[in-house]
Amino acid sequence: MRTANKELSRRTFIIGGIGLLSYLYFNVHSLAVKHYTIAIDGLPQEFEGFTILHLTDLHAKKYGERQDKLIELINRQNFDMVAMTGDFIDKDNPDVEPTLALIQGLAAKPIFFVPGNHEWRHDFRIKSSLEEHGVKILDNKNAKLAKGEAQLWIAGVDDPYLHRDKLEQALHGIADAQPKLLLAHAPNIFKPAAASGVELVLVGHTHGGQVRLPLIGAIVAPGQGLFPQYDYGHFTAGSTNMIVNGGLGESTLPLRFCSRPEIVLVKLVSALQ
């Protein structure tokens, strides 16, 4: 009987181990699509339903030959612009080709980029390559998207995690009453953005913690320490919304638990008056 129990315990351990490894593999390699709908005060009618594809934290990860698996998933979605919020290369792998392959495979839409801490580990040398591929770099700058007489302002700050952000400079020239979208790498920018009346902030950096516990959330996030406040998802402060994207890649360890890599789609709608 004791031998039979040992054999049963061994078999249970092996099956459990295989199941855990399969789950971890699924979490790292299976892409999710996350949708948000954000109500914006004063959104022009022309931008009703305007949808942003938010990509972040690729860390030079490859999804098939020339990113074909990722590109196929993305191009099945409907979106009007692309926001890329940093760490598309990795401190240990500065190869820009996975990012350029992704950009080349996207449908022809405006692409805006802000750098993260991993870009700056290599002096943001990928900047010129991105610009050569038509990407608009918003490092403490802004740009205007127009539809007829209506306009939407896209502002971007350099990496807040490295204290390179200059929010006032990024918002310079934008009237207070005009809807503003802010791109940043890290969620450190949330409180200053809310104080400045920014309607929507898109960030990454946390990877959703990479390892998340049910009912608790992320165990740790860079710049926030243990059990971070702004780890993943949708946060609000007054009329300001922030979305923390869980990202496409991993840092330090190729590990995710309860935190699949994802692309994010954010649809803008008019707030009820």
Summary of the structure (lengths in Angstrom):
residues: 273
radius of gyration: 20.1
end to end distance: 72.9
largest distance: 81.8
contacts: 928
relative contact order: 0.20
helix: 29%
strand: 28%
